[in-house]
Amino acid sequence: MLIRIDADSARSLFDQVAASVRADILTGRLVPGDRLPPAREVAEALEINVHTVLRAYQQLRDEGLIDLRRGRGAVVSASAAPLAELSHDIAALVARAASLGLSPTTLAALIKETDA
């Protein structure tokens, strides 16, 4: 698993870490039961504060994508499986929106406003 961040981005580092893990779940590179690397290892590899990684992991936990357990670490939860199943649908939606001239920002706003 490769967590990617851009130090020059306006997006917060913890959000970038969470987005990177989320993307790996979406593409199927991470599946339920997979362990995430310890926060300390991620922080050292990315040269960021360990609390930044822990905040990202907590955000993913709050979204139901990972479980945090003392002594076991961060593990991709079973409830993350549907996200990977949606990958093709999401890619098709993004491609369709682009073909209609919609920006990613507009598409995201439309999705956010949709009441499921």
PyMOL CGO cylinders between C-alpha atoms (Angstrom):
from pymol import cmd
from pymol.cgo import CYLINDER

trace = [
    CYLINDER, 0.00, 0.00, 0.00, 1.33, 3.39, -1.00, 0.3, 1, 1, 1, 1, 1, 1,
    CYLINDER, 1.33, 3.39, -1.00, -0.07, 6.45, 0.73, 0.3, 1, 1, 1, 1, 1, 1,
    CYLINDER, -0.07, 6.45, 0.73, 0.43, 9.59, -1.30, 0.3, 1, 1, 1, 1, 1, 1,
    CYLINDER, 0.43, 9.59, -1.30, 0.45, 13.22, -0.18, 0.3, 1, 1, 1, 1, 1, 1,
    CYLINDER, 0.45, 13.22, -0.18, 1.31, 16.55, -1.79, 0.3, 1, 1, 1, 1, 1, 1,
    CYLINDER, 1.31, 16.55, -1.79, 2.97, 18.90, 0.68, 0.3, 1, 1, 1, 1, 1, 1,
    CYLINDER, 2.97, 18.90, 0.68, 2.20, 21.85, -1.62, 0.3, 1, 1, 1, 1, 1, 1,
    CYLINDER, 2.20, 21.85, -1.62, -1.54, 21.14, -1.75, 0.3, 1, 1, 1, 1, 1, 1,
    CYLINDER, -1.54, 21.14, -1.75, -4.02, 23.40, 0.02, 0.3, 1, 1, 1, 1, 1, 1,
    CYLINDER, -4.02, 23.40, 0.02, -5.78, 20.22, 1.18, 0.3, 1, 1, 1, 1, 1, 1,
    CYLINDER, -5.78, 20.22, 1.18, -4.91, 19.21, 4.73, 0.3, 1, 1, 1, 1, 1, 1,
    CYLINDER, -4.91, 19.21, 4.73, -2.40, 16.41, 5.17, 0.3, 1, 1, 1, 1, 1, 1,
    CYLINDER, -2.40, 16.41, 5.17, -4.76, 14.22, 7.21, 0.3, 1, 1, 1, 1, 1, 1,
    CYLINDER, -4.76, 14.22, 7.21, -7.39, 14.56, 4.48, 0.3, 1, 1, 1, 1, 1, 1,
    CYLINDER, -7.39, 14.56, 4.48, -4.85, 13.57, 1.84, 0.3, 1, 1, 1, 1, 1, 1,
    CYLINDER, -4.85, 13.57, 1.84, -3.86, 10.48, 3.84, 0.3, 1, 1, 1, 1, 1, 1,
    CYLINDER, -3.86, 10.48, 3.84, -7.52, 9.51, 4.29, 0.3, 1, 1, 1, 1, 1, 1,
    CYLINDER, -7.52, 9.51, 4.29, -8.25, 10.13, 0.60, 0.3, 1, 1, 1, 1, 1, 1,
    CYLINDER, -8.25, 10.13, 0.60, -5.32, 7.93, -0.41, 0.3, 1, 1, 1, 1, 1, 1,
    CYLINDER, -5.32, 7.93, -0.41, -6.57, 5.03, 1.73, 0.3, 1, 1, 1, 1, 1, 1,
    CYLINDER, -6.57, 5.03, 1.73, -10.14, 5.62, 0.52, 0.3, 1, 1, 1, 1, 1, 1,
    CYLINDER, -10.14, 5.62, 0.52, -8.94, 5.46, -3.10, 0.3, 1, 1, 1, 1, 1, 1,
    CYLINDER, -8.94, 5.46, -3.10, -7.15, 2.16, -2.43, 0.3, 1, 1, 1, 1, 1, 1,
    CYLINDER, -7.15, 2.16, -2.43, -10.38, 0.73, -1.01, 0.3, 1, 1, 1, 1, 1, 1,
    CYLINDER, -10.38, 0.73, -1.01, -12.35, 2.06, -3.98, 0.3, 1, 1, 1, 1, 1, 1,
    CYLINDER, -12.35, 2.06, -3.98, -10.01, 0.43, -6.51, 0.3, 1, 1, 1, 1, 1, 1,
    CYLINDER, -10.01, 0.43, -6.51, -9.90, -2.87, -4.62, 0.3, 1, 1, 1, 1, 1, 1,
    CYLINDER, -9.90, -2.87, -4.62, -6.22, -2.60, -3.69, 0.3, 1, 1, 1, 1, 1, 1,
    CYLINDER, -6.22, -2.60, -3.69, -7.42, -2.81, -0.09, 0.3, 1, 1, 1, 1, 1, 1,
    CYLINDER, -7.42, -2.81, -0.09, -10.15, -5.26, 0.85, 0.3, 1, 1, 1, 1, 1, 1,
    CYLINDER, -10.15, -5.26, 0.85, -11.97, -6.02, 4.10, 0.3, 1, 1, 1, 1, 1, 1,
    CYLINDER, -11.97, -6.02, 4.10, -9.57, -7.59, 6.57, 0.3, 1, 1, 1, 1, 1, 1,
    CYLINDER, -9.57, -7.59, 6.57, -6.46, -5.91, 5.19, 0.3, 1, 1, 1, 1, 1, 1,
    CYLINDER, -6.46, -5.91, 5.19, -4.34, -4.19, 7.82, 0.3, 1, 1, 1, 1, 1, 1,
    CYLINDER, -4.34, -4.19, 7.82, -3.19, -0.65, 7.30, 0.3, 1, 1, 1, 1, 1, 1,
    CYLINDER, -3.19, -0.65, 7.30, 0.39, 0.17, 8.22, 0.3, 1, 1, 1, 1, 1, 1,
    CYLINDER, 0.39, 0.17, 8.22, 0.88, 1.46, 11.75, 0.3, 1, 1, 1, 1, 1, 1,
    CYLINDER, 0.88, 1.46, 11.75, 0.42, 5.22, 12.04, 0.3, 1, 1, 1, 1, 1, 1,
    CYLINDER, 0.42, 5.22, 12.04, 3.98, 5.64, 13.25, 0.3, 1, 1, 1, 1, 1, 1,
    CYLINDER, 3.98, 5.64, 13.25, 5.38, 3.92, 10.13, 0.3, 1, 1, 1, 1, 1, 1,
    CYLINDER, 5.38, 3.92, 10.13, 3.21, 6.02, 7.82, 0.3, 1, 1, 1, 1, 1, 1,
    CYLINDER, 3.21, 6.02, 7.82, 4.23, 9.21, 9.61, 0.3, 1, 1, 1, 1, 1, 1,
    CYLINDER, 4.23, 9.21, 9.61, 7.93, 8.35, 9.38, 0.3, 1, 1, 1, 1, 1, 1,
    CYLINDER, 7.93, 8.35, 9.38, 7.68, 7.40, 5.69, 0.3, 1, 1, 1, 1, 1, 1,
    CYLINDER, 7.68, 7.40, 5.69, 5.80, 10.59, 4.78, 0.3, 1, 1, 1, 1, 1, 1,
    CYLINDER, 5.80, 10.59, 4.78, 7.77, 12.75, 7.23, 0.3, 1, 1, 1, 1, 1, 1,
    CYLINDER, 7.77, 12.75, 7.23, 4.62, 14.03, 8.92, 0.3, 1, 1, 1, 1, 1, 1,
    CYLINDER, 4.62, 14.03, 8.92, 3.36, 14.01, 12.50, 0.3, 1, 1, 1, 1, 1, 1,
    CYLINDER, 3.36, 14.01, 12.50, 1.93, 10.72, 13.78, 0.3, 1, 1, 1, 1, 1, 1,
    CYLINDER, 1.93, 10.72, 13.78, -1.15, 12.58, 15.03, 0.3, 1, 1, 1, 1, 1, 1,
    CYLINDER, -1.15, 12.58, 15.03, -1.88, 13.63, 11.44, 0.3, 1, 1, 1, 1, 1, 1,
    CYLINDER, -1.88, 13.63, 11.44, -2.02, 9.97, 10.41, 0.3, 1, 1, 1, 1, 1, 1,
    CYLINDER, -2.02, 9.97, 10.41, -4.10, 9.07, 13.46, 0.3, 1, 1, 1, 1, 1, 1,
    CYLINDER, -4.10, 9.07, 13.46, -6.57, 11.82, 12.58, 0.3, 1, 1, 1, 1, 1, 1,
    CYLINDER, -6.57, 11.82, 12.58, -6.86, 10.41, 9.05, 0.3, 1, 1, 1, 1, 1, 1,
    CYLINDER, -6.86, 10.41, 9.05, -7.43, 6.92, 10.46, 0.3, 1, 1, 1, 1, 1, 1,
    CYLINDER, -7.43, 6.92, 10.46, -10.07, 8.30, 12.84, 0.3, 1, 1, 1, 1, 1, 1,
    CYLINDER, -10.07, 8.30, 12.84, -11.84, 9.98, 9.93, 0.3, 1, 1, 1, 1, 1, 1,
    CYLINDER, -11.84, 9.98, 9.93, -11.88, 6.68, 8.02, 0.3, 1, 1, 1, 1, 1, 1,
    CYLINDER, -11.88, 6.68, 8.02, -13.19, 4.95, 11.14, 0.3, 1, 1, 1, 1, 1, 1,
    CYLINDER, -13.19, 4.95, 11.14, -15.96, 7.54, 11.44, 0.3, 1, 1, 1, 1, 1, 1,
    CYLINDER, -15.96, 7.54, 11.44, -16.87, 6.83, 7.80, 0.3, 1, 1, 1, 1, 1, 1,
    CYLINDER, -16.87, 6.83, 7.80, -17.08, 3.11, 8.62, 0.3, 1, 1, 1, 1, 1, 1,
    CYLINDER, -17.08, 3.11, 8.62, -14.24, 2.18, 6.28, 0.3, 1, 1, 1, 1, 1, 1,
    CYLINDER, -14.24, 2.18, 6.28, -11.78, 0.92, 8.88, 0.3, 1, 1, 1, 1, 1, 1,
    CYLINDER, -11.78, 0.92, 8.88, -11.85, -0.50, 12.39, 0.3, 1, 1, 1, 1, 1, 1,
    CYLINDER, -11.85, -0.50, 12.39, -9.33, 0.68, 14.96, 0.3, 1, 1, 1, 1, 1, 1,
    CYLINDER, -9.33, 0.68, 14.96, -8.50, -1.85, 17.63, 0.3, 1, 1, 1, 1, 1, 1,
    CYLINDER, -8.50, -1.85, 17.63, -5.91, -1.63, 20.36, 0.3, 1, 1, 1, 1, 1, 1,
    CYLINDER, -5.91, -1.63, 20.36, -3.18, -4.15, 19.70, 0.3, 1, 1, 1, 1, 1, 1,
    CYLINDER, -3.18, -4.15, 19.70, -4.52, -4.98, 16.25, 0.3, 1, 1, 1, 1, 1, 1,
    CYLINDER, -4.52, -4.98, 16.25, -4.18, -1.59, 14.57, 0.3, 1, 1, 1, 1, 1, 1,
    CYLINDER, -4.18, -1.59, 14.57, -6.25, -0.30, 11.68, 0.3, 1, 1, 1, 1, 1, 1,
    CYLINDER, -6.25, -0.30, 11.68, -8.08, -2.90, 9.59, 0.3, 1, 1, 1, 1, 1, 1,
    CYLINDER, -8.08, -2.90, 9.59, -10.31, -2.36, 6.57, 0.3, 1, 1, 1, 1, 1, 1,
    CYLINDER, -10.31, -2.36, 6.57, -13.85, -3.08, 7.75, 0.3, 1, 1, 1, 1, 1, 1,
    CYLINDER, -13.85, -3.08, 7.75, -16.40, -5.35, 6.11, 0.3, 1, 1, 1, 1, 1, 1,
    CYLINDER, -16.40, -5.35, 6.11, -18.61, -2.32, 5.55, 0.3, 1, 1, 1, 1, 1, 1,
    CYLINDER, -18.61, -2.32, 5.55, -16.01, -0.99, 3.08, 0.3, 1, 1, 1, 1, 1, 1,
    CYLINDER, -16.01, -0.99, 3.08, -16.79, -3.75, 0.55, 0.3, 1, 1, 1, 1, 1, 1,
    CYLINDER, -16.79, -3.75, 0.55, -19.66, -1.90, -1.15, 0.3, 1, 1, 1, 1, 1, 1,
    CYLINDER, -19.66, -1.90, -1.15, -17.32, 1.00, -1.93, 0.3, 1, 1, 1, 1, 1, 1,
    CYLINDER, -17.32, 1.00, -1.93, -15.18, -1.23, -4.14, 0.3, 1, 1, 1, 1, 1, 1,
    CYLINDER, -15.18, -1.23, -4.14, -18.32, -2.56, -5.82, 0.3, 1, 1, 1, 1, 1, 1,
    CYLINDER, -18.32, -2.56, -5.82, -19.27, 1.01, -6.76, 0.3, 1, 1, 1, 1, 1, 1,
    CYLINDER, -19.27, 1.01, -6.76, -15.93, 1.70, -8.43, 0.3, 1, 1, 1, 1, 1, 1,
    CYLINDER, -15.93, 1.70, -8.43, -17.11, 0.98, -11.98, 0.3, 1, 1, 1, 1, 1, 1,
    CYLINDER, -17.11, 0.98, -11.98, -20.35, 2.91, -11.50, 0.3, 1, 1, 1, 1, 1, 1,
    CYLINDER, -20.35, 2.91, -11.50, -18.45, 5.91, -10.19, 0.3, 1, 1, 1, 1, 1, 1,
    CYLINDER, -18.45, 5.91, -10.19, -15.97, 5.82, -13.08, 0.3, 1, 1, 1, 1, 1, 1,
    CYLINDER, -15.97, 5.82, -13.08, -18.86, 5.66, -15.57, 0.3, 1, 1, 1, 1, 1, 1,
    CYLINDER, -18.86, 5.66, -15.57, -20.62, 8.56, -13.88, 0.3, 1, 1, 1, 1, 1, 1,
    CYLINDER, -20.62, 8.56, -13.88, -17.48, 10.70, -13.92, 0.3, 1, 1, 1, 1, 1, 1,
    CYLINDER, -17.48, 10.70, -13.92, -16.87, 9.89, -17.59, 0.3, 1, 1, 1, 1, 1, 1,
    CYLINDER, -16.87, 9.89, -17.59, -20.49, 10.69, -18.48, 0.3, 1, 1, 1, 1, 1, 1,
    CYLINDER, -20.49, 10.69, -18.48, -20.36, 13.98, -16.58, 0.3, 1, 1, 1, 1, 1, 1,
    CYLINDER, -20.36, 13.98, -16.58, -17.14, 14.94, -18.36, 0.3, 1, 1, 1, 1, 1, 1,
    CYLINDER, -17.14, 14.94, -18.36, -18.67, 14.13, -21.73, 0.3, 1, 1, 1, 1, 1, 1,
    CYLINDER, -18.67, 14.13, -21.73, -21.52, 16.52, -20.87, 0.3, 1, 1, 1, 1, 1, 1,
    CYLINDER, -21.52, 16.52, -20.87, -19.05, 19.23, -19.91, 0.3, 1, 1, 1, 1, 1, 1,
    CYLINDER, -19.05, 19.23, -19.91, -19.61, 19.08, -16.15, 0.3, 1, 1, 1, 1, 1, 1,
    CYLINDER, -19.61, 19.08, -16.15, -16.63, 19.85, -13.96, 0.3, 1, 1, 1, 1, 1, 1,
    CYLINDER, -16.63, 19.85, -13.96, -15.71, 17.48, -11.14, 0.3, 1, 1, 1, 1, 1, 1,
    CYLINDER, -15.71, 17.48, -11.14, -16.68, 20.22, -8.68, 0.3, 1, 1, 1, 1, 1, 1,
    CYLINDER, -16.68, 20.22, -8.68, -20.15, 20.55, -10.21, 0.3, 1, 1, 1, 1, 1, 1,
    CYLINDER, -20.15, 20.55, -10.21, -20.62, 16.79, -10.24, 0.3, 1, 1, 1, 1, 1, 1,
    CYLINDER, -20.62, 16.79, -10.24, -19.58, 16.57, -6.58, 0.3, 1, 1, 1, 1, 1, 1,
    CYLINDER, -19.58, 16.57, -6.58, -22.04, 19.33, -5.68, 0.3, 1, 1, 1, 1, 1, 1,
    CYLINDER, -22.04, 19.33, -5.68, -24.86, 17.56, -7.52, 0.3, 1, 1, 1, 1, 1, 1,
    CYLINDER, -24.86, 17.56, -7.52, -24.09, 14.30, -5.74, 0.3, 1, 1, 1, 1, 1, 1,
    CYLINDER, -24.09, 14.30, -5.74, -23.94, 16.05, -2.38, 0.3, 1, 1, 1, 1, 1, 1,
    CYLINDER, -23.94, 16.05, -2.38, -27.36, 17.59, -2.96, 0.3, 1, 1, 1, 1, 1, 1,
    CYLINDER, -27.36, 17.59, -2.96, -28.91, 14.27, -3.97, 0.3, 1, 1, 1, 1, 1, 1,
    CYLINDER, -28.91, 14.27, -3.97, -31.01, 12.76, -1.21, 0.3, 1, 1, 1, 1, 1, 1,
    CYLINDER, -31.01, 12.76, -1.21, -30.79, 8.98, -1.40, 0.3, 1, 1, 1, 1, 1, 1,
]
cmd.load_cgo(trace, "trace")
